[in-house]
Amino acid sequence: MKTRHNIRLTSSEITQLWAAYMNDSMAVCVLEYFVNKVEDTEIHPVLEYTLELSLAHIEKISKILQNENYPIPIGFDQEQDVDVHAPRLYSDTFFLRFIKQMGQLGMNAYSLAVALSARDDVYDYFSECLSESNKLHKMACKVLLSKGLYIRPPYLPTPDKADFVQKQKFLTGWFGERRPITGIEIAHLFANTQRNALGIATLLGFAQTAKSKEVEQYMVRGSKISSKHVEVFNSILRENDLSAPMTWNTDVMDSTTYVFSDKLMMFQVAALNGIGIGYYGASMGTSPRRDLGAHYARLIAEVGLYAEDGTNMMINNGWLERPPQATDREELINI
């Protein structure tokens, strides 16, 4: 039997719980719509399972926060932020790829949350979420494989023996003879292409159905940025005679009817921007070739500027919910 200690939640724990609640409340709205529209009998159970997870997460996080007398985030509401009866906006294949990406992002986010947690209940909760995300990712992959939709990264030749790098040209990028890209560089280029391809499709659907002209233009701008990034990554793969994954624009239907609120769409794009910058940073850190590092640095700056503009839009429209933050001592003193 575990002894209950009156240990307050740390800044890391409360922030991870707050962010998880926000993401799950958004996910419930999106998944309710997906479940209402999906037709494929193999994909439907995957969506149902994902929805059940998000609903359970909201309930568990709410209990933890209530026990701490910490306010529950406003998040998103199924009545105000989505119309589940709106016409179909995306294909069933898009739904499945979206869920696969959710599983992958969940594994990354929850592994960090576990590492940042110490209190038993929070640690156990995020550990459970990590296991669930792993299961979800596997479920989505199995269905993609069974339908012949899983896109595998390129294969590498098998070397005759293990070896060491002998010359500094291993780092050469812009000038001199460039070496072939390494396996880890290929993995990041391929994965970043796939994430951006899904982003393009997502943003195109958002642009078609946004209520505000400002939000519509922001989504169009984002899809163009993602398209440019896809071309950068694919050009490097093609230069090395490697296949590049295709985009999924055809998974977006021609509906222009309201589906998700502008607030929800802007929140999701803000989350994608943050995730994208994080993945680009990891890619840059594992890509020794100088030109690849320079590409990632430039693309990070571009996404950062786009993200800042989006944050300003959210603030101006009253859509940006305040995250947990430190006490402003100067403000307290001045009162």
N, C-alpha and C positions, 0 to 999 in steps of 0.2 A: 504494500500500500504506500502511495506517494504522500509525503508530508507536504502540506500546503504552506508555503512561505509567502508573506506579503511583500513580494518583490515587484516593484513597479516595472512597467514596460520601458525598455530603453528607447532612445531616439531611433535606432535602427529597426527595432521590432515594430514600433508603432508606425513608422513610415512604410515598412514592407506590408503590414496589414492594411493600412489605408490605401496604398496603391493597388493591392490585390482586390480589395472591395470595389474600388472604382472600375478596374478592368473586368471583374466578374459581372458587375451590374450592367456594364455596356455589353458584355458577351451574351447575357441573357436576352437582351433586346434583339441582338443580331441573330442568335440561334433560334429564338421563337419564330422569327421570320423564315429562316432557312428550313426549319422543321415543317412549317406550314406550306412551303413551296416544293420541297424535294419530292421527286417521283420514283427515283431508283430505290429498289427494295434492299440493296446491299449498303447504300449510303445512308439511308434513313436511320438504322440503328446506331450508327456512329454519331450522327447529329443528336439523337435522343440522349445518348450516353454523355456527350459533351454538355448538353443543356442541364442534365441532372447534376453533373459535377459543379457547374457554375452556381446553380440554385443552392446546393448544399454548402458551397464555399461561403456564400453570402450569409447564410444562417449561422455558420460556425464563427465567422469573423465578427458578426454582430454580437454574439454572446460574449466573446472575449472582450470586445470594446465596452459593452454594457457593464460587465463586471468591473471594469476599470473606471466607470463613469466618464468614459471618453465619448464625445458625440459621434453618432453614426454619420458617415458621409452622405451627402444628398445623392450623388451618383446619377443613375439614369432610371427612367420609369417606363414600363411597358405601355402605359396609356399615352404618355406625352412624347416619347422619343422613337416610336416605331409604329407603323401600320402593317400588321402581319397579313392583312387581307389585300395589300397592294399587289399589282401585277408582278409577275416574275421579273427580276432584274438581272439575275445571274443563273448560269447553268448548274446542273447537279455536279459536274466536274469541278467547277469553281468552288462549290461548297466543300467538296472533299479536299481539294488542295488547300483551302483556307483552314480546315481543321488540322491537316498535317502540319501547317505552319504554326497553328496554335499550340500543338503538342510540343513542337521544337522550341518555341519561344517560352513555353511553360517550363520545360526542363531547365533552360538557362536561367530564367528568373527565379524559380524555386530553389535551385541549387545555391544561388547567391543568398536567398532569404534564409535557408538553413544555416549557411556559413555565418550569417550575421545575427543569428538567434541563439540565446542561451537559456531562457526560461522554458521549462519543460513543455508547457501546453503549446507555446508558440513553435518551439522546435519540432514537436511531434506533428503539429498541424502542417507545417511546411514540408516536413518529410513525407507525410501522406500525400500532399499535393504533388510532390516530385514524382512519387511512384505512379500516381494517377496520370500525370502528363506523359510519362514513359509508356504507359499502357495505351493511352489515347493515340500517341504518335505511331505505335506499332499497329494499332487497329487501322488507322488511315493508310499506312504503308501497305498493309496486306490487301486492302480493297483496291488501292491503286495498282498493285502488282497483278491482282486477279483480273483486272480490266485492261491490262496492258498499257496503263497510263503513267506508270512510275518511270521517271526520267533518270537514268543512271548517269553519274559523272563519267568522264572519259577513263579508259583503262591505261595503265602504264606498262612498258616493256619490263621483263624480268632481267636484272643485271646478272652478269656472270659471277661477280663477287662483290663483297663490301669494299668501299674505297673512301678516300679522304679528298677534300677539295685541295687543289695544289696551287691555284693562282687567284689573284685578286679580281680577275675578270668575272668571278662568280657574282660579284656585286655590281658589275657594269650594267647601266641602264640606258642612259641617253646617248652616250658616246662610246665608240668601240664596238667590239663584237659581243652581242648579247647571248648569254647562255640560254638553253631551253628552260622554261619555268619548271619549278619543283612541284612535287605532288601536293604539298600543303598550299602552295600558291594557286594551283589549279582548283583545289577544293574550295578555296575562298572565292575565287573568280566565278566559279560555277554556281555556288550557293548564293552569292550576291546578285548574280544575274536572275536566278529563280525568284528571289525575294522581290526584286524590282519588277519582274514580269507580273507577279501577283499584285504588286502595288499599282502598276499601270491599270490593270483590269479593275481593281477596287476603286481607284480614283476616277476612272471614266464613268463607272456607274454612279458614283457620288455626284459628279459634275452634271450628269443628265437629270438628276432628281433633286438637286439642291433648290431650296426656296429662294435664298438670297443670291443676287447676281454676284456679290462680292465673294461668297463661298464658292459659287460655280467657277469663277475665274481662278480662285486659289487652287481648286482641284485640277483644273486644266493645266495650270502652271506646274503642279506637282507631277502630273502624268508625263509632261514634256521633260522634266528633269529626270524622272525615272527612265524614260526612253533613251535619253542621252547616256545615262550611266550604263544601261544595258549594252549600248553600242560600244562604249569604251571597253567593257569587260569582254564582250564577244570578239572585238577586234584583236585583243591580246590572245584569246584562245585560238582564233583562226590563224593568227601569225605563227602559232606553234602547231598548226595542222591538227587542231583538236576541235571536236564538235561542240557547238554552243546550243544551249537549250532555247526553245522557241518561246515567243510571248503568247499570252492567252487572251488577247483582245476579243476573240470570237466568243468567249464565254460570257460576254456582256450582252444582254438583250437590248432592244431598242425602246424600252419603256422610259417615259419621262415623268411618271407619276410618283408623287411623294412616297418614300419608304421610311427613311431615317431622318430624324431631326438634324438641322444644321449643327446644333451643339454636339450631338453624338458623333457626327462625321468628323468634325474638327478635332474632337478629343481623340478619335481613333487615328487620325493622320498625325496628330502630335505624338502619340505613342509610337507610331511607325517611324517617325523622324528620329526619336530618341534611340529606338532599337537599331535603326540603320546606322546612325553615327557610331554606336557601340560596336557593331559588327565590322564597320570599316576600320575602326581603331584596332580591333583584334587582327584584321587582315593585314593592316600596315605593319603591325608588330611581328608578323610571321612571314613577311615578304622581303627578303634581303635585297632583291634586285632594285636598284635605285629608282628606276622609272615607275615601278609599281608603287613604291612608297610615296612618290610625288603625286601620282594619280589619286591615291587614297586621300592624301592631305588636301588636295584641291577639291575633291568631291565632298569631303567632310565639311569644308568651309561653305560649299554651296548649299548643302542640306541644312547647315547651321543657320544660314541667313534665311532660308525658306521657313525653318522652324520658328525663328524669332518673329517673322512677319505673321505667322499663324498664331503665335501666342498673343501678340498685340491685338489681333482681330478678336480672339476669345475674350481678352480683357475688356475691350471696347463694347462687346456685346453682352457682357455679364455672364459668360459661359465658363470662366476659369475658376474652378473651385479651389480654395486655398488649401495647400497641403500642410501637414504638420511642420512647424518651424519653431526656432528658438524664440525666447522672450525678447521683445524689444525693450531693453532697459532704459534707453534714453526716453522713449515714449512714456514709460511708467513714471519716470522721474519728473517729466514735464507736466504730468496731469495734476 
